[in-house]
Amino acid sequence: MPPCLATPEDHRIFVFESMNTTMTPPFLERLSVLGDETRTRILALLERSELTVSELCTVLQSPQPTVSRHLKTLASESWVEVRVDGRNRHYRLNPSLAEPSRALWRIVRDEVATIDPFPIDAERAGVVLEQRRMRSTAFFAETGERWDAMRAELFGFGIDLAPLLGLVDPTWVVGDLGAGTGALTARLAPFAQRVVGVDRSEEMLAAAHRRLEGVSNVELRVGELEAMPLDDGELDLAILALVLHYVVDPAAVLREVRRSLAPGGRLLLIDMRAHDRALDCSEEMGHVWPGFESEQIMGWLSATGFASARIVPLPPDPKATGPLLFLASATAPTRANARPPARSTVSRSSNPRSNERSS
């Protein structure tokens, strides 16, 4: 029928159909999602803890297809978030839920929290989570003897000490004194503003340059530890890691460290305890000192102006074949209490590579 011949009834039908095509407001869509009891139960559970599909099936006592269908609906409306872990999919309430949805959920949750089956669901969920904890406990009970080896295989042998690097202030300049091939320098670089590696061996520093290629906040300098190519007060933290037993005059090295530290700067010194393998270590490793007694180290630290010194024996590594180690720490005094150490008479390195940056 031509439009000019349309009856009033036809117009009413057209208007009615037009009204039916109006988009549903988002608020009503959110209401429709929460209008199903199973979906509301799922959200109440996932707000408390992350659960897998099988765990939800156990708590809700519903078949897997039913639970999966409701999870799909909730995920499509951004109510839940999924984390894939191998063959398992872990669900939780979306932590980035939009505030209108979150406000609506709070209203619904508070209304149903004490109404069955919601308290029963919470009780069953507690049992499911306890079973999960028991599985974890059983794992450690079975692998306790092998755990250290397993973790080392997965994450490396240095994982136990790695968190300590977070104690390095990101504004610090750190000195790796006796840097060798730059292994410790590389570990320190991501945590400090700048790392200065000093070593007397150009061959060692050449290897360090290769290791640290592309690291922009590292400087490698050639020089003797008894006369280091460092400015007064340049460092906030100085580290001597298994270095002191190679030098002829440890006191001179500690005076130089003290000079290079800013007021309040820290020294960390790791080295060998005194041992009876001096001949082997001297001939095979070039050691000058057969380790150190605590009294020696404390005496040198005091004589060179350090404060708050302490020494802690490190526990032995069962697989290590070398002498036992200790860790000493000390602080450079603040300016008010500082007494400047005597300057070393050894001339500092003028090697043109001493200020060369790693590239």
SERO-368810 format. One record per residue (C-alpha): residue in one letter; x, y, z; residue number from 0. Coordinates in Angstrom, 1 decimal, decimal comma, always signed. Layout:
BEGIN
+------+--------+--------+--------+-----+
: type :   east :  north :     up : seq :
+------+--------+--------+--------+-----+
:    a :      X :      Y :      Z : NUM :
...
+------+--------+--------+--------+-----+
This chain:
BEGIN
+------+--------+--------+--------+-----+
: type :   east :  north :     up : seq :
+------+--------+--------+--------+-----+
:    m :   +0,0 :   +0,0 :   +0,0 :   0 :
:    p :   +1,4 :   +3,4 :   -0,9 :   1 :
:    p :   +2,4 :   +5,6 :   +2,1 :   2 :
:    c :   -0,4 :   +8,1 :   +1,3 :   3 :
:    l :   -3,0 :   +5,3 :   +1,7 :   4 :
:    a :   -1,6 :   +4,1 :   +5,1 :   5 :
:    t :   -4,3 :   +3,8 :   +7,8 :   6 :
:    p :   -3,9 :   +5,1 :  +11,4 :   7 :
:    e :   -3,5 :   +1,5 :  +12,5 :   8 :
:    d :   -0,5 :   +1,1 :  +10,3 :   9 :
:    h :   +1,1 :   +4,2 :  +11,8 :  10 :
:    r :   +0,5 :   +2,8 :  +15,3 :  11 :
:    i :   +2,2 :   -0,4 :  +14,3 :  12 :
:    f :   +5,2 :   +1,5 :  +12,9 :  13 :
:    v :   +5,6 :   +3,6 :  +16,0 :  14 :
:    f :   +5,4 :   +0,5 :  +18,3 :  15 :
:    e :   +8,0 :   -1,3 :  +16,2 :  16 :
:    s :  +10,3 :   +1,8 :  +16,4 :  17 :
:    m :  +10,0 :   +1,9 :  +20,1 :  18 :
:    n :  +11,0 :   -1,8 :  +20,4 :  19 :
:    t :  +14,3 :   -1,0 :  +18,6 :  20 :
:    t :  +15,5 :   +1,5 :  +21,2 :  21 :
:    m :  +18,8 :   +0,4 :  +22,8 :  22 :
:    t :  +18,6 :   -0,8 :  +26,4 :  23 :
:    p :  +20,3 :   +1,6 :  +28,8 :  24 :
:    p :  +23,6 :   +0,2 :  +30,2 :  25 :
:    f :  +22,2 :   +0,3 :  +33,8 :  26 :
:    l :  +19,4 :   -2,1 :  +32,8 :  27 :
:    e :  +21,9 :   -4,3 :  +31,1 :  28 :
:    r :  +23,9 :   -4,5 :  +34,3 :  29 :
:    l :  +20,7 :   -5,3 :  +36,2 :  30 :
:    s :  +19,8 :   -8,1 :  +33,8 :  31 :
:    v :  +23,2 :   -9,7 :  +34,4 :  32 :
:    l :  +22,7 :   -9,6 :  +38,2 :  33 :
:    g :  +19,1 :  -10,8 :  +37,9 :  34 :
:    d :  +20,2 :  -14,4 :  +37,7 :  35 :
:    e :  +20,9 :  -16,1 :  +41,1 :  36 :
:    t :  +23,7 :  -18,3 :  +39,9 :  37 :
:    r :  +25,6 :  -15,4 :  +38,4 :  38 :
:    t :  +25,2 :  -13,4 :  +41,6 :  39 :
:    r :  +26,5 :  -16,4 :  +43,7 :  40 :
:    i :  +29,5 :  -16,7 :  +41,4 :  41 :
:    l :  +30,3 :  -13,0 :  +41,8 :  42 :
:    a :  +30,0 :  -13,2 :  +45,6 :  43 :
:    l :  +32,5 :  -16,1 :  +45,6 :  44 :
:    l :  +34,9 :  -14,4 :  +43,2 :  45 :
:    e :  +34,9 :  -11,2 :  +45,2 :  46 :
:    r :  +36,4 :  -13,2 :  +48,1 :  47 :
:    s :  +39,0 :  -15,3 :  +46,3 :  48 :
:    e :  +40,2 :  -16,5 :  +42,9 :  49 :
:    l :  +38,6 :  -19,8 :  +41,8 :  50 :
:    t :  +38,8 :  -22,2 :  +38,9 :  51 :
:    v :  +35,8 :  -23,6 :  +37,0 :  52 :
:    s :  +36,1 :  -26,9 :  +38,7 :  53 :
:    e :  +36,3 :  -25,3 :  +42,2 :  54 :
:    l :  +33,2 :  -23,2 :  +41,4 :  55 :
:    c :  +31,3 :  -26,3 :  +40,3 :  56 :
:    t :  +32,2 :  -27,9 :  +43,6 :  57 :
:    v :  +31,0 :  -25,0 :  +45,6 :  58 :
:    l :  +27,8 :  -24,3 :  +43,6 :  59 :
:    q :  +27,1 :  -28,0 :  +43,1 :  60 :
:    s :  +26,4 :  -27,3 :  +39,5 :  61 :
:    p :  +27,5 :  -29,0 :  +36,3 :  62 :
:    q :  +30,5 :  -27,6 :  +34,4 :  63 :
:    p :  +28,5 :  -26,5 :  +31,3 :  64 :
:    t :  +26,2 :  -24,4 :  +33,5 :  65 :
:    v :  +29,0 :  -22,7 :  +35,4 :  66 :
:    s :  +31,0 :  -22,0 :  +32,2 :  67 :
:    r :  +27,9 :  -20,5 :  +30,5 :  68 :
:    h :  +27,4 :  -18,1 :  +33,3 :  69 :
:    l :  +31,1 :  -17,2 :  +33,5 :  70 :
:    k :  +31,1 :  -16,4 :  +29,8 :  71 :
:    t :  +28,2 :  -14,0 :  +30,3 :  72 :
:    l :  +29,9 :  -12,3 :  +33,2 :  73 :
:    a :  +33,2 :  -12,0 :  +31,3 :  74 :
:    s :  +31,5 :  -10,5 :  +28,2 :  75 :
:    e :  +30,1 :   -7,8 :  +30,4 :  76 :
:    s :  +33,4 :   -7,3 :  +32,2 :  77 :
:    w :  +32,2 :   -8,4 :  +35,6 :  78 :
:    v :  +35,0 :  -11,0 :  +35,9 :  79 :
:    e :  +38,6 :  -11,4 :  +34,9 :  80 :
:    v :  +40,3 :  -14,6 :  +33,9 :  81 :
:    r :  +43,9 :  -15,7 :  +34,4 :  82 :
:    v :  +45,2 :  -18,7 :  +32,5 :  83 :
:    d :  +47,6 :  -21,0 :  +34,3 :  84 :
:    g :  +48,5 :  -24,0 :  +32,2 :  85 :
:    r :  +45,3 :  -26,0 :  +31,8 :  86 :
:    n :  +43,5 :  -24,0 :  +34,5 :  87 :
:    r :  +41,5 :  -20,8 :  +34,1 :  88 :
:    h :  +41,3 :  -18,8 :  +37,3 :  89 :
:    y :  +38,5 :  -16,3 :  +37,7 :  90 :
:    r :  +38,1 :  -13,3 :  +40,0 :  91 :
:    l :  +35,9 :  -10,2 :  +40,3 :  92 :
:    n :  +37,2 :   -7,6 :  +37,9 :  93 :
:    p :  +39,4 :   -5,3 :  +40,0 :  94 :
:    s :  +38,9 :   -2,5 :  +37,4 :  95 :
:    l :  +35,1 :   -2,7 :  +37,5 :  96 :
:    a :  +33,5 :   +0,6 :  +36,5 :  97 :
:    e :  +32,2 :   +2,5 :  +39,5 :  98 :
:    p :  +28,5 :   +2,3 :  +38,4 :  99 :
:    s :  +28,8 :   -1,5 :  +38,2 : 100 :
:    r :  +30,7 :   -1,6 :  +41,5 : 101 :
:    a :  +28,1 :   +0,5 :  +43,2 : 102 :
:    l :  +25,3 :   -1,7 :  +41,9 : 103 :
:    w :  +27,1 :   -4,8 :  +43,0 : 104 :
:    r :  +27,5 :   -3,5 :  +46,5 : 105 :
:    i :  +23,8 :   -3,0 :  +46,8 : 106 :
:    v :  +23,0 :   -6,5 :  +45,5 : 107 :
:    r :  +25,7 :   -8,2 :  +47,6 : 108 :
:    d :  +24,6 :   -6,5 :  +50,8 : 109 :
:    e :  +21,0 :   -7,6 :  +50,2 : 110 :
:    v :  +21,8 :  -11,3 :  +49,6 : 111 :
:    a :  +24,8 :  -11,8 :  +51,9 : 112 :
:    t :  +22,8 :  -13,5 :  +54,7 : 113 :
:    i :  +20,2 :  -15,2 :  +52,5 : 114 :
:    d :  +20,6 :  -18,9 :  +51,6 : 115 :
:    p :  +22,4 :  -20,2 :  +49,6 : 116 :
:    f :  +25,1 :  -17,4 :  +49,9 : 117 :
:    p :  +26,3 :  -18,3 :  +53,4 : 118 :
:    i :  +26,5 :  -22,0 :  +52,4 : 119 :
:    d :  +28,5 :  -21,1 :  +49,3 : 120 :
:    a :  +31,0 :  -19,2 :  +51,5 : 121 :
:    e :  +31,4 :  -22,2 :  +53,8 : 122 :
:    r :  +31,9 :  -24,6 :  +50,9 : 123 :
:    a :  +34,4 :  -22,2 :  +49,4 : 124 :
:    g :  +36,4 :  -22,2 :  +52,6 : 125 :
:    v :  +36,7 :  -26,0 :  +52,4 : 126 :
:    v :  +37,8 :  -25,8 :  +48,7 : 127 :
:    l :  +40,5 :  -23,3 :  +49,5 : 128 :
:    e :  +41,7 :  -25,3 :  +52,5 : 129 :
:    q :  +42,1 :  -28,3 :  +50,1 : 130 :
:    r :  +44,1 :  -26,1 :  +47,8 : 131 :
:    r :  +46,4 :  -25,2 :  +50,7 : 132 :
:    m :  +46,7 :  -28,8 :  +51,7 : 133 :
:    r :  +47,9 :  -29,7 :  +48,2 : 134 :
:    s :  +50,6 :  -27,0 :  +48,5 : 135 :
:    t :  +51,6 :  -28,2 :  +51,9 : 136 :
:    a :  +51,8 :  -31,8 :  +50,6 : 137 :
:    f :  +54,0 :  -30,6 :  +47,8 : 138 :
:    f :  +56,5 :  -29,0 :  +50,2 : 139 :
:    a :  +56,4 :  -32,0 :  +52,5 : 140 :
:    e :  +57,4 :  -34,3 :  +49,6 : 141 :
:    t :  +60,0 :  -32,0 :  +48,1 : 142 :
:    g :  +61,4 :  -30,4 :  +51,3 : 143 :
:    e :  +64,8 :  -32,0 :  +50,8 : 144 :
:    r :  +65,0 :  -31,1 :  +47,1 : 145 :
:    w :  +63,3 :  -27,6 :  +47,3 : 146 :
:    d :  +66,6 :  -25,5 :  +47,3 : 147 :
:    a :  +67,9 :  -27,4 :  +44,3 : 148 :
:    m :  +64,6 :  -27,1 :  +42,5 : 149 :
:    r :  +64,3 :  -23,4 :  +43,1 : 150 :
:    a :  +67,9 :  -22,9 :  +42,0 : 151 :
:    e :  +67,3 :  -24,8 :  +38,8 : 152 :
:    l :  +64,2 :  -22,7 :  +38,1 : 153 :
:    f :  +65,5 :  -19,2 :  +39,2 : 154 :
:    g :  +69,3 :  -19,5 :  +39,6 : 155 :
:    f :  +71,5 :  -19,8 :  +42,6 : 156 :
:    g :  +71,5 :  -16,0 :  +43,4 : 157 :
:    i :  +67,7 :  -15,8 :  +43,9 : 158 :
:    d :  +68,0 :  -15,8 :  +47,7 : 159 :
:    l :  +70,0 :  -12,6 :  +47,7 : 160 :
:    a :  +68,3 :  -10,9 :  +44,8 : 161 :
:    p :  +65,7 :   -9,1 :  +47,0 : 162 :
:    l :  +68,5 :   -7,4 :  +48,9 : 163 :
:    l :  +69,3 :   -5,4 :  +45,8 : 164 :
:    g :  +66,0 :   -3,5 :  +46,4 : 165 :
:    l :  +67,7 :   -1,9 :  +49,4 : 166 :
:    v :  +69,9 :   +0,1 :  +47,0 : 167 :
:    d :  +68,6 :   +3,6 :  +46,9 : 168 :
:    p :  +67,9 :   +4,6 :  +43,2 : 169 :
:    t :  +69,6 :   +8,0 :  +43,8 : 170 :
:    w :  +72,9 :   +6,3 :  +44,9 : 171 :
:    v :  +76,2 :   +6,1 :  +43,1 : 172 :
:    v :  +77,6 :   +2,7 :  +43,9 : 173 :
:    g :  +81,2 :   +1,6 :  +43,6 : 174 :
:    d :  +82,1 :   -2,0 :  +42,7 : 175 :
:    l :  +85,7 :   -1,9 :  +43,8 : 176 :
:    g :  +87,6 :   -4,8 :  +42,3 : 177 :
:    a :  +84,9 :   -5,2 :  +39,7 : 178 :
:    g :  +86,7 :   -7,9 :  +37,7 : 179 :
:    t :  +84,5 :   -9,0 :  +34,8 : 180 :
:    g :  +81,5 :   -6,9 :  +35,9 : 181 :
:    a :  +79,2 :   -9,6 :  +37,2 : 182 :
:    l :  +78,2 :   -7,7 :  +40,4 : 183 :
:    t :  +78,2 :   -4,4 :  +38,5 : 184 :
:    a :  +75,6 :   -5,8 :  +36,1 : 185 :
:    r :  +73,5 :   -6,9 :  +39,0 : 186 :
:    l :  +73,7 :   -3,5 :  +40,6 : 187 :
:    a :  +73,1 :   -1,3 :  +37,6 : 188 :
:    p :  +69,3 :   -1,6 :  +37,4 : 189 :
:    f :  +68,9 :   -0,5 :  +41,0 : 190 :
:    a :  +71,3 :   +2,5 :  +41,2 : 191 :
:    q :  +71,6 :   +5,9 :  +39,6 : 192 :
:    r :  +75,1 :   +5,1 :  +38,6 : 193 :
:    v :  +77,7 :   +2,3 :  +39,1 : 194 :
:    v :  +81,4 :   +2,8 :  +39,0 : 195 :
:    g :  +83,5 :   -0,3 :  +38,5 : 196 :
:    v :  +87,2 :   -0,1 :  +39,3 : 197 :
:    d :  +89,8 :   -2,7 :  +38,6 : 198 :
:    r :  +93,5 :   -2,7 :  +38,0 : 199 :
:    s :  +93,3 :   -5,4 :  +35,3 : 200 :
:    e :  +92,6 :   -4,2 :  +31,8 : 201 :
:    e :  +91,9 :   -7,7 :  +30,7 : 202 :
:    m :  +89,2 :   -8,1 :  +33,4 : 203 :
:    l :  +87,7 :   -4,8 :  +32,4 : 204 :
:    a :  +87,7 :   -5,7 :  +28,8 : 205 :
:    a :  +85,5 :   -8,7 :  +29,7 : 206 :
:    a :  +83,3 :   -6,3 :  +31,8 : 207 :
:    h :  +82,9 :   -4,0 :  +28,9 : 208 :
:    r :  +81,6 :   -6,9 :  +26,8 : 209 :
:    r :  +79,2 :   -8,0 :  +29,6 : 210 :
:    l :  +77,9 :   -4,4 :  +30,1 : 211 :
:    e :  +77,5 :   -3,4 :  +26,5 : 212 :
:    g :  +74,5 :   -1,1 :  +26,2 : 213 :
:    v :  +74,2 :   -0,4 :  +29,9 : 214 :
:    s :  +74,2 :   +3,4 :  +30,1 : 215 :
:    n :  +74,6 :   +4,1 :  +33,8 : 216 :
:    v :  +77,9 :   +2,2 :  +34,3 : 217 :
:    e :  +81,5 :   +3,6 :  +34,2 : 218 :
:    l :  +84,5 :   +1,3 :  +34,2 : 219 :
:    r :  +87,8 :   +2,7 :  +35,4 : 220 :
:    v :  +91,3 :   +1,3 :  +35,4 : 221 :
:    g :  +93,2 :   +1,9 :  +38,7 : 222 :
:    e :  +94,8 :   +0,5 :  +41,8 : 223 :
:    l :  +92,5 :   +0,1 :  +44,8 : 224 :
:    e :  +95,2 :   +1,7 :  +46,9 : 225 :
:    a :  +94,8 :   +4,9 :  +44,8 : 226 :
:    m :  +91,4 :   +4,7 :  +43,2 : 227 :
:    p :  +90,4 :   +6,9 :  +40,3 : 228 :
:    l :  +87,4 :   +8,3 :  +42,3 : 229 :
:    d :  +86,7 :  +11,8 :  +43,5 : 230 :
:    d :  +86,3 :  +12,6 :  +47,2 : 231 :
:    g :  +82,8 :  +11,7 :  +48,4 : 232 :
:    e :  +81,8 :  +10,4 :  +45,0 : 233 :
:    l :  +80,2 :   +7,2 :  +46,2 : 234 :
:    d :  +77,1 :   +6,5 :  +48,4 : 235 :
:    l :  +77,9 :   +2,8 :  +48,7 : 236 :
:    a :  +81,2 :   +1,0 :  +48,2 : 237 :
:    i :  +81,4 :   -2,8 :  +47,8 : 238 :
:    l :  +84,6 :   -4,9 :  +48,2 : 239 :
:    a :  +83,5 :   -8,4 :  +47,2 : 240 :
:    l :  +86,3 :  -11,0 :  +47,6 : 241 :
:    v :  +88,9 :   -8,4 :  +46,8 : 242 :
:    l :  +90,8 :   -7,5 :  +49,9 : 243 :
:    h :  +92,8 :  -10,7 :  +50,2 : 244 :
:    y :  +94,4 :   -9,8 :  +46,8 : 245 :
:    v :  +95,9 :   -6,5 :  +47,9 : 246 :
:    v :  +99,2 :   -6,0 :  +49,8 : 247 :
:    d :  +98,0 :   -3,2 :  +52,0 : 248 :
:    p :  +94,3 :   -3,6 :  +53,0 : 249 :
:    a :  +94,4 :   -0,6 :  +55,4 : 250 :
:    a :  +95,4 :   +1,7 :  +52,4 : 251 :
:    v :  +92,5 :   +0,4 :  +50,4 : 252 :
:    l :  +90,1 :   +1,1 :  +53,3 : 253 :
:    r :  +91,4 :   +4,6 :  +53,6 : 254 :
:    e :  +90,7 :   +5,1 :  +49,9 : 255 :
:    v :  +87,2 :   +3,7 :  +50,3 : 256 :
:    r :  +86,6 :   +6,1 :  +53,2 : 257 :
:    r :  +87,8 :   +9,0 :  +51,1 : 258 :
:    s :  +85,6 :   +8,1 :  +48,2 : 259 :
:    l :  +82,4 :   +7,8 :  +50,3 : 260 :
:    a :  +80,1 :  +10,7 :  +50,9 : 261 :
:    p :  +79,3 :  +11,5 :  +54,6 : 262 :
:    g :  +77,0 :   +8,7 :  +55,8 : 263 :
:    g :  +78,0 :   +6,5 :  +52,9 : 264 :
:    r :  +78,1 :   +2,7 :  +53,4 : 265 :
:    l :  +80,8 :   +0,1 :  +53,0 : 266 :
:    l :  +80,1 :   -3,6 :  +52,4 : 267 :
:    l :  +83,0 :   -5,9 :  +52,6 : 268 :
:    i :  +82,8 :   -9,6 :  +51,8 : 269 :
:    d :  +85,9 :  -11,7 :  +52,2 : 270 :
:    m :  +87,4 :  -14,9 :  +53,5 : 271 :
:    r :  +87,7 :  -15,8 :  +57,2 : 272 :
:    a :  +91,2 :  -16,8 :  +58,3 : 273 :
:    h :  +92,0 :  -20,3 :  +57,0 : 274 :
:    d :  +94,8 :  -22,9 :  +56,9 : 275 :
:    r :  +95,0 :  -23,3 :  +53,1 : 276 :
:    a :  +97,2 :  -20,3 :  +52,5 : 277 :
:    l :  +99,8 :  -22,2 :  +50,4 : 278 :
:    d :  +97,3 :  -23,6 :  +48,0 : 279 :
:    c :  +95,4 :  -20,3 :  +47,6 : 280 :
:    s :  +98,6 :  -18,3 :  +47,1 : 281 :
:    e : +100,0 :  -20,6 :  +44,4 : 282 :
:    e :  +96,8 :  -21,4 :  +42,6 : 283 :
:    m :  +94,7 :  -18,2 :  +43,0 : 284 :
:    g :  +97,3 :  -15,5 :  +43,7 : 285 :
:    h :  +96,0 :  -14,7 :  +47,2 : 286 :
:    v :  +98,2 :  -12,4 :  +49,2 : 287 :
:    w :  +96,3 :  -12,8 :  +52,5 : 288 :
:    p :  +95,1 :  -16,1 :  +54,0 : 289 :
:    g :  +91,8 :  -14,6 :  +54,9 : 290 :
:    f :  +91,2 :  -12,3 :  +57,9 : 291 :
:    e :  +90,5 :  -12,4 :  +61,5 : 292 :
:    s :  +87,6 :  -10,3 :  +62,7 : 293 :
:    e :  +89,9 :   -8,3 :  +64,9 : 294 :
:    q :  +92,1 :   -7,3 :  +61,9 : 295 :
:    i :  +89,1 :   -6,0 :  +60,0 : 296 :
:    m :  +87,6 :   -4,1 :  +62,9 : 297 :
:    g :  +91,0 :   -2,5 :  +63,7 : 298 :
:    w :  +91,5 :   -1,3 :  +60,1 : 299 :
:    l :  +88,0 :   +0,1 :  +59,9 : 300 :
:    s :  +88,4 :   +2,0 :  +63,2 : 301 :
:    a :  +91,9 :   +3,3 :  +62,2 : 302 :
:    t :  +90,6 :   +4,6 :  +58,8 : 303 :
:    g :  +87,7 :   +6,5 :  +60,3 : 304 :
:    f :  +84,7 :   +4,3 :  +59,8 : 305 :
:    a :  +81,9 :   +4,1 :  +62,3 : 306 :
:    s :  +79,2 :   +1,6 :  +63,2 : 307 :
:    a :  +81,3 :   -1,3 :  +62,0 : 308 :
:    r :  +80,2 :   -4,9 :  +62,5 : 309 :
:    i :  +81,2 :   -8,3 :  +61,1 : 310 :
:    v :  +78,8 :  -11,2 :  +60,6 : 311 :
:    p :  +80,1 :  -14,7 :  +59,6 : 312 :
:    l :  +78,2 :  -16,0 :  +56,6 : 313 :
:    p :  +76,8 :  -19,5 :  +56,8 : 314 :
:    p :  +78,7 :  -22,0 :  +54,7 : 315 :
:    d :  +77,3 :  -23,2 :  +51,3 : 316 :
:    p :  +77,4 :  -27,0 :  +51,4 : 317 :
:    k :  +78,6 :  -27,2 :  +47,8 : 318 :
:    a :  +81,3 :  -24,6 :  +48,2 : 319 :
:    t :  +84,9 :  -25,9 :  +48,4 : 320 :
:    g :  +86,6 :  -22,6 :  +49,4 : 321 :
:    p :  +87,2 :  -21,0 :  +52,8 : 322 :
:    l :  +84,3 :  -19,7 :  +54,9 : 323 :
:    l :  +83,3 :  -16,1 :  +54,4 : 324 :
:    f :  +82,3 :  -13,1 :  +56,4 : 325 :
:    l :  +80,4 :   -9,8 :  +55,7 : 326 :
:    a :  +81,6 :   -6,6 :  +57,3 : 327 :
:    s :  +79,7 :   -3,3 :  +57,1 : 328 :
:    a :  +80,6 :   +0,2 :  +58,2 : 329 :
:    t :  +79,5 :   +3,8 :  +57,7 : 330 :
:    a :  +81,4 :   +7,0 :  +56,8 : 331 :
:    p :  +80,8 :   +9,5 :  +59,5 : 332 :
:    t :  +78,8 :  +12,7 :  +58,9 : 333 :
:    r :  +80,7 :  +15,8 :  +58,3 : 334 :
:    a :  +80,4 :  +17,0 :  +61,9 : 335 :
:    n :  +82,1 :  +13,8 :  +63,2 : 336 :
:    a :  +84,4 :  +13,1 :  +60,2 : 337 :
:    r :  +88,2 :  +13,0 :  +60,5 : 338 :
:    p :  +89,7 :  +12,8 :  +57,0 : 339 :
:    p :  +91,9 :   +9,7 :  +56,4 : 340 :
:    a :  +95,5 :  +10,0 :  +55,4 : 341 :
:    r :  +95,9 :  +10,3 :  +51,6 : 342 :
:    s :  +97,6 :   +7,4 :  +49,9 : 343 :
:    t : +101,1 :   +8,1 :  +48,5 : 344 :
:    v : +100,5 :   +5,7 :  +45,6 : 345 :
:    s :  +99,9 :   +7,7 :  +42,4 : 346 :
:    r :  +96,6 :   +7,2 :  +40,8 : 347 :
:    s :  +96,2 :   +5,6 :  +37,4 : 348 :
:    s :  +96,5 :   +8,0 :  +34,5 : 349 :
:    n :  +95,5 :   +5,4 :  +32,0 : 350 :
:    p :  +93,4 :   +7,1 :  +29,3 : 351 :
:    r :  +90,8 :   +4,3 :  +29,7 : 352 :
:    s :  +90,2 :   +5,2 :  +33,4 : 353 :
:    n :  +87,2 :   +7,4 :  +32,5 : 354 :
:    e :  +85,9 :   +5,3 :  +29,7 : 355 :
:    r :  +82,2 :   +4,5 :  +29,8 : 356 :
:    s :  +80,9 :   +1,1 :  +28,8 : 357 :
:    s :  +79,4 :   +1,2 :  +25,4 : 358 :
+------+--------+--------+--------+-----+
